[in-house]
């Protein structure tokens, strides 16, 4: 039985190891790393503008010209030859794409075969088509690839535009811009199937829709500056992704405006016909811009790299603090090994917080009510923090691979800590110390787990959730690293201070009514005794109220501070 308890105590370490293995898998598969981009087409009167931000983590892009010949239209390209990102051809057909999670597609092998890899499709379309109608006809008559990992937007000089993406049924879907005056927008969720994406709703999509709508409602003539202002409003400059370049194409007049590293007051203006007639040497996009623009872009890139390094320092520092805390813990227990199977996992998860609590408790086995309540609160907080971090990692991975709906994310954030804390921590660690069989103990323990999980999550949601969200905006997670997870663990422990205090208030009541569990595990006298559903019904209701308040606080506090 003792051996079983020791193995169960190592489950906390297994949880962290499991999360680390997941991170290792992520770093090896670039397909699930989301690329950004906001793309739109707007037509008003005689004006037609096509705009696109290329958002990613590279320091530069590539520019080249394919002048075409009697069999194919000439195109100016941005991206790389094996992964074209944007293009405008001599007939005024423009192309851009949004990165999405990979999904399978019906290739329709009965149609005209296409030779080449996935990137050949936009190249062939831009060489062979002059209008959106021709694009749609081309796709309907040719074999498609067996998958899609993006959605493509095409627009022509008449103001017609279409978004091509994967439908729920595995068929290619065409989402058309309304005819005449109007606009269409795409970001990094599938407009035909939002579950296939990197987050919906998307603030960039909403902002672009808002600004384009305002342009449509004015009496002023549409200008290139108007379109560029939309790109500026939705550009990215976080450590996780930044706008490498932006393109505004005046499809009516055959003019392209290029911007490098969101420097929207320094455009390079290209006449499409002149570029095709006198193609310049292919090379880095930055070479099109003056030296001062290149210098500023370099400064911004290195600034992003510095922020990335500072983010890693937080995770490394917290890891070091945990290791030091473990060494100090062993020095405290140098001659007394009792309770280590409780305190070692507690220090691994809570770091110095658990060590400080251990030092406050001292060496005496018999404790006052408040000390016993403190042990119980610590034991209950550890599963909440550990499972919250694992749930967060799973959510991040699913967001990166595009496989999580909003409902599933809520279930993971609130349901996963409850269920896994109950089944992986409370049951295996405490059931052997009780007088009941495992299933009976689980049922008896569930109301206790429900209350402490809700209270713990309330504090974490109020404090840690907004801080983690801010961290996700400024720190890189592509590829996801163990240092990012350790940073989130440090932030969650900070939120756990509030959650642990709420649990402590509950445990003061519980201990005074002779309910205890974790204090038995560390060697105190007595037996595991959990309150019944009847005894806790009002605590359960109160814990849900507190959980709701904590969630609302986590949402509202950042908005209040920002505004």
KOLLUM-187732 format. One record per residue: x, y, z of N, C-alpha, C, O, CB in turn. Coordinates in steps of 0.05 Angstrom, whole numbers, plus 5000, padded with zeros to 4 digits. Glycine has a CB too. Layout:
N
XYZXYZXYZXYZXYZ/...
***
This chain:
563
501749765000500050005000501750255000501150444986498150005024/503950255015505750485016506950524989507150754980507950445037/507750314975508950334948506850454929507650614912509850064938/504350384932502250494915501950794919501650944900499550354920/502050884944501851164950504151324939503751544929501651204981/506551204940508851344929508651374899509351584888511451204937/507651164886507351184857505151394850505451544831506550914845/503051394866500951594861501951874865501252054850498651544880/503751914885504852174890506452284866506752524863506452184914/507552104850509052184827507352274803508352354783510951974818/504752244806502952324784503252614778502852694755500052254791/503852784798504153064793506553114773506353274755504753224819/508652964777510952984759510252884732511252984712513352834771/508652674730507852564705506152764689506452774664506252304709/504552924703502953124689504753324675504253384652501053264709/506753424690508553614678510053484655510553614634510553724699/510953234658512353094637510653064612511653084590513252824647/508053004616506252974594506053224578506053224554503452884604/505753454593505653714579508153764564508053874542505053934599/510453694575513053744562513253584536514253684516515353684580/512353334537512353164513510653284491511453274468511452884520/508353384498506653514479508153754466507953794442504053614492/509553904482510954134471513154044452513654184432512154304494/514453824458516553734440515353654413516553704393518053494453/513053524414511753454389511053694372511353694348509253294395/510153904386509354144371511654274357511454354334508054344390/513954284371516254424359517254284334518854404319518454444380/516554034330517553884307515653904283516353804261517953604314/513354024285511354024264510554314257508854424270508953854271/511854424236511254694229508554734218507554964216513354794210/507154524210504554554197502554674217500654804208503554294187/502954624243500954724261501654994273500255094291500554524284/503855114262504555384271502955584254503255584229507555444268/501155744266499455914250500956154237502456284251497156014266/500456194212501356444200499056634199496756554198502456394171/499656894200497557094203496457174176496257004158498557334217/495757424173494757554149491957644152490157494160495057364125/491457894144488858004141488558094112490258234101488358244160/486458004098486158054070483358164066481358074078486557794053/483058364048480358474042480358584014482358644002479658694062/477958604003477358733978475058923983473058853995476658533955/475359173973473159363975472859513949474759593936473859573998/470359533940469759683916467559893922465659843936468759493893/467960133911466160353915466260533891468360653885466760503942/464060553877464060713852465960593832465760363825464861003858/467860763823469860663803472360553816474160473802470560893784/472460563842474960483856474760193866472760113877475560673879/476960043863477159773873479959743886481959783873476759563850/479959673912482559643926482659363939480659263950482859863947/484959253937485558993949487759033969489859143962486358773927/487358943994489358984015490158724029488458554033488359184035/492658704037493458464052495858524070497858634061494158244033/495758434095497958434113499158154115497657964118497158534142/501758134112503157884114504357864142506357994147505357844092/503057714160503857704188505257434193504057224189501457734207/507657444203509057204211511457274229511457494241510057044186/513457104230515657144249518357164234520457144247515756914269/518357214208520757244193521757534193520157714198520357144164/524357574188525357854187524957984160525258234158528257854195/524357834139524057954113522357774095521757544102526857994100/521557874073520157714053521757724027524057804027517257824048/520557644005521957623979520157733957517757703958522657323973/521457873938519957993916521157913889523657913886520058303919/519457833871520457773844518257823824515857843830521457473843/519057833799517157893777517357673756519557593748517858163764/515057573749514857383726513457523703511057553704513257113735/514957613683513757783663511757653645510257783631515957893646/511657383645509657243629510457233600512657323592506957383631/508757123583509257103554506557063540504457133551511156863548/506656963516504156943500502256733511499956723504504756873472/503256553529501556343540500756383569499056233579503056073538/501856583582501156633610501456923617503057063605502856463629/499757013636499857293644502257343662503157163677497257373659/503357583661505457663678504457733706502257823709506957903666/506157673726505357713754507657823770509957743766504357443767/507058003789509058083809508357933834506057923842509058393813/510357823847509957643870511357743895513357883894510957363863/510157673918511457703944511057443960508957323959510157953960/513157363973513057113989515756973984517857083988510756933980/515556713976517856563967516956403942514656343940519056383989/518756333925517956193901516555923906514855843890520356133884/517155803929515755553936513355593955512055403963517655353948/512755853961510455913978509656203973510256383989511155864009/508356243950507556513943505456613963503556473970506456533914/505856863973504056973992502057163980499657163986505657114014/503057343962501357533949502157563920504457513913501557813964/500357653904500957703876498857873862496557863870501257433861/499758023842497858173825498758133796501158173790497858483833/496958053778497758013750497058243732495858443741496457753740/497858223708497658453689494758523682494158733672499058383663/492858343688490058393682488558503706486158553705488758133674/490058553728488758663752487558453770485858523787486658863744/488358203767487457993786489457983809491857953805487257713771/488457993834490157993857489657743874487457633874489658253874/491757663888491557423905492957463932495057593933492857183890/491757353953493057333979491757093993489756993984492757603996/492857014015491856784030492156814060493856964069493256524021/490456674075490556664104491356374112490156184103487856744117/493356354130494056084139491855974157490756104174496656104155/491255714153489255564169490355294176492255204164486655544153/489155154195489854874201489254704176487354754162488454774226/490854504172490554324150488054154152487454044174493054144147/486554134131484253964129484253814103485253914083481554124133/483053574102482953414078480853524059478853634067482353124084/481353494033479653594012479153363991480953203986480853843998/476853363980476253183958477753283933477153493923473153163952/479753133923481453233901480053223874480953353855483953073900/477853073871476453053845478352963823478953113805475053323838/479252723826481252613807480152583779481652533760482252353817/477452603776476352583749476752833732476152833708473352523751/477753053745478053303731480853323718482453133720477653533750/481453553706484053593693486253573713486153713733484053863678/488253403709490353373729492153613730492453763711492053123723/493353663754495153883759497753763769497853613788493954093779/499953843756502553733764503953933782504254173775504253673739/504853843805506354013824505153993852503153863856506154303814/506454123871505654113899503454323904502454453885507954153918/502754363929500454543936500954823927499054953918500054533966/503354923928503955203921503555263892503555503884506655273930/503355063875503055113846500355223839500055353818503554853831/498355173856495555253849495255553845494255643824493655153870/495955723865495656013860497356113837496656303824496356163886/499755983833501456073811500156023785500056193767504155923813/499055783781497655713756495155893752494655983729496855423755/493755933773491256103771491956383763490656493745489756103798/493956503775494756773768495856803740495657013728496756883789/497156593730498156593703496056553682496256653659500356383700/493856413689491856333669489256483671487656463653491356043672/488756623693486156753697486357053698488457163707484756643723/484257193689484257483690481957593707482057833715484057593662/479957433714477757513730477057303751478057083750475257563712/475457383770474557203791472956973779473156743788472957353813/471157043760469556833747471356623734470756383736467656963726/473556703722475356513710476756343731477356113727477456653693/477356473754478556323776476756093785477655863789479256513800/474256163790472355963799472055743778471955503785469656083805/471855813753471655613731474055433730473855193726471155753704/476455553734478955403733478955193755479654963750481455593736/478255273779478255083802476154863798476754633805477655233828/473854933787471754733783472454533761471254323758469154863776/474454593745475254423722477854273726478654113709475354573697/479254333748481854203753481854043779480354103798484054423755/483553843779483953693804484953883825486654063820485853453800/484053843850485153993872487053823888487153583885482854103891/488553953906490353793923488653633943486353683946492453983937/489953443956488453273975487953424002486653304019490053023981/488953664005488553814030488654104024489354194003490653734051/487754274045488254554045489254634072488354534092485554714038/491154824073492054934098491955244097493455374111494954844104/490155344081489655624080486955684067485555494059491955764064/486255934065484056014048485156244030486556414039481556114065/484356224005485456413985483356623978480956563975486256263959/484256873975482457083966483457193939485757263937482257303988/481657203920482257323894480357553889478057543897482057113871/481357763876479757993869480658093842482958063834479958223891/478758213827479458313801478758613799477558723817478058163778/479358733776479059023773476159113770475559353771480559113749/474258923767471458993766470259023794468059123797469858783751/471758943815470758943842469658683851468758653874468559153845/469758473834468958203842471158083859473458123855468358033816/470357923879472257793897471057533907468657503910473057983920/472857343914471957083924474056983944476457023941471456883902/473056853965474756713984474356413979472056313980474056784014/476456273975476455983969477455833993479755874002478055913943/475855654004476555514029475355244029473855164011475755674054/475955094050474954814053472254814068472054934089477054644068/470254684056467654664068467654444088469454274090465554634048/465454434104465154224124465053944112465853754124462654274140/464153934087463853674073466353584058466253384043461553684055/468553744060470953664046471053764018472953694003471353374047/469153924010469154043983470154333984469854464005466354033971/471354423962472254703961469754883960467854833944474054743936/469755093976467455273978468255553968470555643973466455284008/466355683955466855953944465056153960462656133958466355973914/466356333974464856543988465256803972467456913971465856574018/463056903960463257133942462757393956461057413974461357093919/464157593947463557873955460957953942460457883919465858063948/459158103956456758193943457358353918459358503917455058363962/455758333897456358473872455958773876454458863894454458373849/457458933860457259223863458959323886460959203894454359303867/458059553897459559673920459359483944457259373951458459953926/461659453958461659293982464459193987466359283975459759053979/464659004006467358904014467158624024464958524030468659094035/469458494026469658224038472358204052474258324043469458004016/472358064075474658054092475257764100473457604103474258224118/477857694102478557434112481057464130482857614124479157234089/480957324153483357304170483957014175483856854156482757454198/484556934199485456664204483456474216484056314233487856664221/480956504206478956294210477556264184477256454168476956374233/476656024179475355954153472556084153470856024169475055644150/472156264134469656414132467256224127464956284133469756624111/467855994114465755804109465355594131463355454131466255664083/467355574149467255374170469055474193471355384195468155094160/468155664210469855794230471355614249473355694260468155984246/470355364252471755184270474555124259476455074274470254914273/474855134233477455094220478955364220478755524201477154994191/480355424242481755674244483355704269483455514285479655904243/484655934273486255984296484956174316486356314330488956094287/482356174317481056344336478756504324479256664306482956524349/476356454332474056594323472256664347471756474362472456434301/471356904350471757134333474557244334476057194353469757354339/475357394314478057504311477857804311476357914296479457394285/479457934329479258224331480058364305478958574298481058324354/481958244290482758374265480458364245479958564230485158224253/479058144244476758124226474658324233473558464216475557834227/473958344259471958524268472758814263471058974254471358494298/475258884267476259154263476159224234475359444226479059194275/477159044217477059104188474259134178473659314162478558874173/472358964188469558994180468459264188467059394172467858764192/469159354212468159604222469259844205467660014197469059644251/471759844199472960064185472060074155471560284144475960054186/471959834143471059824115468059914113467260044094471359544104/466559834133463759924134463560234136461860354123462259794158/465260354152465260644154466060774128464960984120467260734176/467960654113468660764087466360754067466060934050471060614076/464760544069462560514051460360714057458760794040461360234053/460260804082458060984091458761284087457061454094457360934120/461061344077461761624073461161704044460861524027464761674080/461061954039460662054012463262113997463262193974458962304012/465462064011468062113999468861893980468061663983470162154021/470461963960471561773941473661603955475161703972472761913917/473661343949475461153962478361203951478661243927474560863957/480261203969483061243961484861013971484060863989484061513972/487261003961489260813970489960853999490360654014491760823953/489961104008490561164036488361044054488960954076490761464040/485861054045483660944061484160644065483860544087480960994047/484860504043485260214045487660154063487659964079485660094018/489760314060492160274076491660324106492760184123494460454067/489960514112489260564140487960324153488260284177487360814141/486460174137485259924148487459724155487359604176483259804128/489359694137491559514142493159594167493959434183493459494118/493559854170494959964193493459894219494759834239495460264190/490859914218489259874242489359584252488859524275486359954238/489859394233489759114240492558984238492758734238487858964222/494659144237497359024235498158914262497058974283499359234225/500158734261501158594285503958694290505558724272501058294281/504658724316507358784324508058654350509658764365507759084325/506858424355507458274380509858094375510758054352505058104389/510957984396513157794394512357544381513957404368514457744421/509757464384508757224373508457234343508557024329506257144386/507957474332507657504303507657804297506657964313504957374293/508757884274508758154267508258184237508557984222511458294274/507458414228506858464200509458514185510658734187504858704197/510358324170512858344155512558554133514158734130513758074143/510358534118509858724097506858744092505258574100511258634071/506058964079503259014072503159094043504959224032502059234091/500859024031500459084003497759213999495759104008500758833985/497559433986495059563978495159583947496959713936494659843991/493259453934493259453905490859613895488559543901493259163894/491459813879489359963865488859813839490159863819490160273859/486859633839486359453816485259603792485559513769484559233824/483959823796482859983774485060113758484960123733480960193784/487160213771489260363758491860213755493860313744489760613772/491959963765494359803762496759903778498959893768495059783734/496259983803498460093820498459933846496359863857498060393825/500859863855501259713880502859883899504960003892502659443875/501959903924503360043946504359833965502859673976501560253960/507059823970508259633988509259774013510260004011510459473974/509059644036509959754062511559534076510759304076507459854079/513659614088515459424101515459464131515959684141518359444090/514959254146514959254176513259484187514159644203517759284186/510759484178508659664187509559964189508960104208507559584214/511160044169511860324166510160444144510960484121514960354159/507660514152505660584133505960874121504460954104502960564145/507861024131508361284120510761284100511661494091508961484142/511761034094513961014075513360794054514460574055516560934090/511560854035510860654015512860643992514160833986508060704004/513060403980514260383954511960343934510360153937516360143953/511860513913509560513895510560383868512460483856508460803890/509160183860509860033836507560053815505260013822510459733842/508360113790506460093768506659813756508859733747506960313747/504459663756504659383749505759343721507459173716501859253751/504759503702505659473674508559533671510059393657504059653655/509559743685512359803684514059593697516259533687512860073698/513159473719514659263732514959023714516958893713513359183758/512758963700512858723682514458773657515658593646509958643674/514459023648516059093624518959103630520659033613515059363612/519659193654522459223661522959083688523359213709523359523663/522758823689522958673714525658713728527758683716522458373710/525458793754527958823769528958553779527458353778527459023793/531358553788532558303798531058203823530458353841535558333804/530457943823529157833846530957843871533357833869528257533841/529657883894531257893918529557963943527157973941533458093915/530858013965529358083990527558333985528358523972531258134013/525158313996523358543993524558794005524059013994520658484007/526058774026527159014039528859174020529159424024528858924063/530059054000531759193981530259403965531559573953533259003963/527659383964526059583949525859843964525060043952523259473943/526459843990525960074007528560224013530760104011524659984033/528360484020530760634027532160534052530960374067529960934031/534560624055536260524077534960584104535160414123538960644076/533660814107532560884133530160694141529760634164531661174134/528660614120526460424125527560154133526560024151524660404100/529660064119530959814126532059814154531859624169533159744106/533260044161534460064188532360054210532759914230536060324190/530160184205527960184225526759904227526059814249525860384218/526459764205525459494205527259314221526359144237525059384177/529859344217531859184232531659234262531759054278534659244222/531259494269530959554297528559424309528659314332530859864301/526359434295523859304305524159004307523058884326521559374286/525458884288525858594289527558514314526858334328527258494264/529758654318531458594341530058654367530558524387534158754339/528358854367526758914391524958684398524558604421525159174388/523658564377521958334381523558094392522657944409520558254355/526058064381527657844391528457884420528657684435530157824373/529058134428529758184456527358124474527758014496530558484459/524958204465522558144482522257844484521557744506520058264469/522857694463522557404464524557284484523857104500523057284436/526957394484528957294503528157364532528557194550531757414497/527057594536526257674563523957494573523757434597525357964564/522257404555520057224562521256954571520256834590518157184538/523256864557524456604565525756624593525856434608526556514544/526856864599528256894624526256854647527056734668529457174626/523856934644521856894666521456604672521556514695519157024658/521056444650520756154654523156024666522955854683520056024628/525556104657527955984667528356064697529155894713530356084651/527756314703528056404731526156254750526956174771527456704733/523656214741521756064758522655774762522355664783518956074746/523755654741524855384743527055374763527255194780525755284716/528855574762531055584782530055624810531055494829532955814775/527955784814526855834840525655574851525855514875524656054839/524355414834523255164842525454974852525254834872521555024820/527654954836529854784843531054864870531654694887532054784822/531455124874532555214900530555144923531455064944533055514899/527955184917525955114938526054824945525654754968523155194928/526454654925526654364931529154304948528954144967526854204905/531354434943533754384959533354474988534154345006536154544947/531954704991531354795018529454615032529554575056530255085017/527554505017525654315029527054065039526553975061523554225008/528953965024530453725033532153785057532553615074532253625010/533154035059534754105083532954115107533854045129536154375079/530454205104528554205127527953925136527753865160525954355119/527653735116526953465122529453285123529253045118524953355101/531653395130534153245130534052995148535052785141536553415138/532853025171532652805190529852695193529352535211533752895217/528052795178525252715180523952705152523452915141523652905199/523552465142522552435115519552425114518352405092523652175103/518252455137515252435137514152675121515052905125514152435165/512252625105510852835090512152915064510953085050510553065107/514452805057515752885033514152815008514152964988518552755030/512652595009511052524986508752724981507552724960509852244989/508252895001506353114998507753364990506853504971504753155023/509953435003511253694999512953704974513153924962512953755023/514053484965515653494940513953574916514553774902517053224934/511653434911509953524889508853814894508453964875507653334886/508253884919507254144925509254364917508454564906506554174954/511854314923513854514916514354524886514754734875516454444931/514154284873514554284843512354454830512954584810514453994833/509954444840507654584828507554874838507155054822505054444833/507654914864507355174876509855324881509855564888505755154901/512155194878514755324882515155434910514555284929514955554863/516155674913516755774940514255814957514555824982518256044937/511955834945509555864961509155624979508555655003507055894943/509555384968509255144984511455125005511055035027509354894966/513955214998516155205017515555395040516055315063518755285003/514555625035513955815056511855705075512055725099512956085045/509755575063507655455080508855235097508155215120505455345062/510655075085511954855101513554975124513554865146513754685083/514955195120516455315141514655435163515355435186518355535130/512455545155510555665174509455445192508955485216508255805160/508955205181507754985197509654885218508854785239506854765178/512254895212514254795231514354485232513454355213513554895259/515454375254515954095255513953945272513853695272518654045267/512254085286510353955304508153805288507153915268509054145323/507553565296505553405282502753495290500953505272505853105288/502353565315499753665323499653965317501454115324499253605353/497554045304497354325295494754455304492854315310497554335265/494854715305492354865310490554845286491354765265493055165317/488054925291486054905269487055055244486854955222483455025278/488155295248488955445224491255315209491455345185489755725232/493055175223495255045210494254795194495154745172497354955230/492454655207491254425192489754525167489854405146489354265210/488254745170486854865148488854945126488154935102485155095157/491155045134493155135115494254895099494654915075495455275129/494654665112495554425099493454335079494054275056496154195119/490854335088488654245071488454435047488054335024486054245086/488754695051488554885029490754835009490354854984488655175039/493254785019495454725001495054474984495354474960498154705017/494154264998493654014984491454044963491653914942492853795004/489454204968487354244949488054434926487054414904484854354963/489954614931490754814911492654684890492454754867492155044924/494254494899496154364880494754244856495554304833497754154895/492654074859491353964836490154184818490154154793489153774845/489054394830487754604814489854744796489354774772486454814832/492154814807494254944792495354764770495654844747496455044810/495954514778497154324759495354264735496154274712497854064773/492754204741490954144720490154384703489554364679488454014731/490154624716489654864700491854904680491254984657489455114719/494354864687496554894668496354694646496754764622499254864683/495754444652495454234631493154314613493454284588495053954643/490954404624488654484607489454714589488654724566486254564625/491054904600491955134584493655044561493355144539493455334602/495554854566497254754545495654624524496154664500499354554557/493654464532491954324512490454524495490254504471490054134526/489354734508487954944494489755084474488955124451486655154513/492155154482494055294464494755114441494755204418496655364479/495254854446495854674424493454644405493854634380496554394435/491054634415488754604398488254864382487354854359486254544415/488855094395488555344380490655354357490055454336488955584399/493055254362495055264342494455064319495155114296497755194354/493054844326492354654305489554704295488654564276492654374316/488154894307485454964297483254764304481254764290485555004268/483754584323481854374328480054414352478954214362483254124331/479754654362478154694387475954904382476455124372479954784410/473454824388471255014388471255174413472555104433468554874383/469755394413469555564437468355404460469255434483467855804432/466455234455465155074476467154874488467254844513462754914465/468854754471470854564481472854704498473754594518472154424458/473654944491475555094507474455154535475855144555476255364493/471855224536470555274562470555024579471155034603467755384559/469954794567469954544581472654474592472954384615468954314562/474754524576477454474585478254654608479454564627479454494562/477554914605478455104625477155054652478355094673477855384616/474554984652473154954677472554664685472554604709470455104675/472154494666471554214672473954034677473953864694469954094651/476154084661478453924663479753934691480353714701480554014642/480154164703481354164730479654014750480753884768481654454739/476954034748475253894766475553584763476053444783472353974762/475253494739475253204734477953084739478252874753474353134706/480053204728482753094731483753124760485152944770484653224712/483053344773483853364801482553154818483853044837483053634812/480053084812478552884827479652604821480152454840475652894819/480152534796480852264788483852204791484651984797479952214760/485552414786488452364785489852434812491852314818489652534763/488752614827489952704852488552604876489552444891490153004852/486052704881484652634905484152334908484652224929481952784906/483252204887482651924889485051754895485151624916481351824863/487051744877489351574881491051634907492051454920491251584858/491251894913492951964936491551924963492851864983493852254933/488951974964487551974990485851724995485451655018485752214991/484851594974483151364978484551144995483251025012482351244952/487151084991488450885007488550945037488850765053491250834997/488251195044488351275072485551265085485351305110489451555075/483451225069480751225080479850935087481350745083478851345060/477550925099476450665106474450555085472950365090474950685133/474450685061472450615040473950515016476250565012470750865034/472350364999473550274973473750524955472750734960471750054960/475250484933476050704916473550854905473451094905477850604894/471650704894469350824881467650974902466751204897467650614867/467250854925465650984946467051234955465751444960465250794970/469751224958471251464966470951684945470651924953474151394970/471151614920470951824899468251964901468152214899471251694871/466151814904463551944906463352124930462252344929461351724907/464452024953464352184977466052434975465452634987465252015001/468252414960470152634958469252854938470153074939472852534950/467552784919466852964897465853234906466753434895464752834880/463953254925463053524933465253704944465353944939460853504954/467153574959469453724969471153824945471954064945471253544987/471653654926473253724902471853954887473154134877473753484884/469253934884467754134870468054414883468554604869464754054869/467854424909468054684923470854794920471155034913467354644953/472954644926475654754926476554814898478155004894477554554939/475654664878476454724851475254984841476555154829475554494832/472655024848471355274840472655514854473155724841468355264848/473355484880474555704894477355764883478155994880474655644924/478855554878481555584867481555714840483155894834482955324866/479755624822479455744795478556034796479256194779477655574778/476956094816476056374819478356564822478556774808474156404843/480256494840482556664843484456664819485456874811484156574867/484756434807486456414783485256574760486756714746486856124775/482656544756481356694734481556994738481857144719478456604731/481257084762481257374768484057494764484157724754480357424796/486157354771488857464771490557354748491757504733490157424797/490657084746492556964727491556974699493057014680492956674735/488956934695487856934667488557184651489557154629484856894668/488057424662488757664646491757694642492657794621487757914659/493357604662496257624659497357424638499157494622497657574685/496157184637496956994617496157084589497657064570495656714623/493757204587492857314561494757524551495357544528490057424563/495657694570497657904562500257774554501557874535498058104585/501057574568503557434562503457314534505357314519504157214582/501057204527500757074500501057284478501757214455498056934498/500457534484500557744464503457834459504157924437498857984472/505157814479507857934477510057724476512357794470508358124499/509457474484511557264485511057054463508756984458511657134513/513256954451512956764429512056494440512956394461515556734414/510256364425509456084431509755914406508655694405506556074441/511256004387511655854362514655814358516055994350510456014338/515755574362514255344373513955374404515455514417515755084367/511955234414511455244443513755114458514554894452508755114449/514755254478517055154493516355114522514355204533519355354491/518054954536517654904564517955164580516755184602519654694574/519455354570519855604585517255774585516655904604522155764574/515755754563513155894562511355764583509855914597511955874534/511355504584509555364604510355434632508655474650509655064599/512955444637513855514664513155804671512555864695516955474667/513155974651512156254656509256254664508456394683512656434631/507656104650504756084656504355964684502556044699503255924635/506155764691505955644718506455854739505055864759507955414720/508456024735509056234755506756424757506056504780511556394746/505556504735503256684736500856544749499456674765502456774707/500456294744498156144756498556124786496556134801497855874743/500956084795501456064824500856334836499756344859504455984829/501456554823500756824833497656844836496756934857501757044814/496256754816493356744819492456544840490356584852492056674792/494056334843493456134864493556254892492356134910495255904861/494956464896494956594923492156684930491256634953496856844923/490756804911487956884916486156644918484556624936486957074894/486556454900484956204901485456044926483555944939485456034877/487956034935488655884959487556014984486755875002491655864962/487356284984486156425007483256355009482156315031486556735004/481856344987478956274987478655984996476855925012477756304959/480455804987480255534997480855515026479555365041482255354981/482755675036483455675064481055765081480555645102485755865070/479555965072477156045087475155815089473855775110475756285073/474855665067473055435068474155215087472655105103472655315040/476855165085477954955102477855025131477854835148480854905093/477955275139477555345167474955235177474755135200477655655171/472855265160470255155168470354845168469354725187468055245148/471554725148471654435145473154305168472154105180472854355119/475454415175477154295196475654315223475854125239479854435198/474354535228472854565253470554365255469454315277471754845256/469654255232467554055232468753775228467453585220465554105209/471453755234472853495234473153365206473253125204471353305252/473253535186473753425159476653485152477553715153471753555138/478153275144480953315137481753085119480452875117482753315162/483953125104484952925086487952945081489452765088483452945059/488853175070491653215064493353215089495753135087492053465048/492353315111493953315135494553035145496552985159492553475157/492752845139493252565145495552455128497152295137490752395141/495652545103497752455084500452535094502452385089497152565056/500752765107503452855116504252735143506352795153503553155117/502452575154503152435179501752525204502352425225505952455183/499852705202498352795225496452575234495752395218496853055220/495552585258493752385269490952425258490252635248493652395300/489352215259486552225250486252065224488151925216485752515245/483952085212483451935187482052125167480952335174481751685192/482252045142480952205121477952205124476652005127481752085093/476852445125474052485129473052715112473852945116473352535159/471352655092470452855073467452915078465952735085470752765044/466753175075463953245080462053135059462853095036463653555081/459553085066457552975048456353195031456853435035455352825063/454853105011453353294993451553475010451253715006451853144972/450153345029448253495046449653705062448653925066446753305064/452053645073453453835090454654065073455054285084455753695104/455054015047456454225031454654365011455654524995458754095017/452054315011450354424989450654724987450654834965447454344993/450754865010450855155009453655255002453855464989450055275036/455755105009458455165000458655124970460055284957460554995015/457354924959457454874930456155114915457355214896455954614923/453855194925452555424912454355674914454655824894449855484924/455455724937457155954941459655944924460456144913457955974971/460755704921463155674904462655744875464355854862464355394907/460255674865459655744837459256044834460056154814457055594829/458156174854457856464853460556594853461056774838456156564877/462356494870465056604872466556554846468056724836466656484896/466256314834467456254809466556444787468256544771466855964800/464056504786462956694766464156974770464857104751459956704767/464257054795465357324802468357334793469157534782465057384832/469857124798472657114791472957124761474857264751473956864801/471256984746471456994717470857274706472257374689469556784705/468757394716467957664708470157864714470858034698465357754721/471357834738473558014745475957984726477158184719474457954774/476557734719478757684700478257814673480157884659479157394697/475757834665475057954639474958264641475858404623472357854629/473858364663473358644666475758814675476159034666471058694685/477358704693479558854704481458964682482159194683481158684724/482358794663484058904642482759124626484059314617484958684623/480159094621478659304606478559564622478759784610475859214599/478159544648478059784665480759924665480960164663477159704693/482859764668485559874669486360004642487860194641487659664677/485359884620486059984594484460234586485360394570485659774573/482160264599480460484590479660674611478160864606478060384578/
***
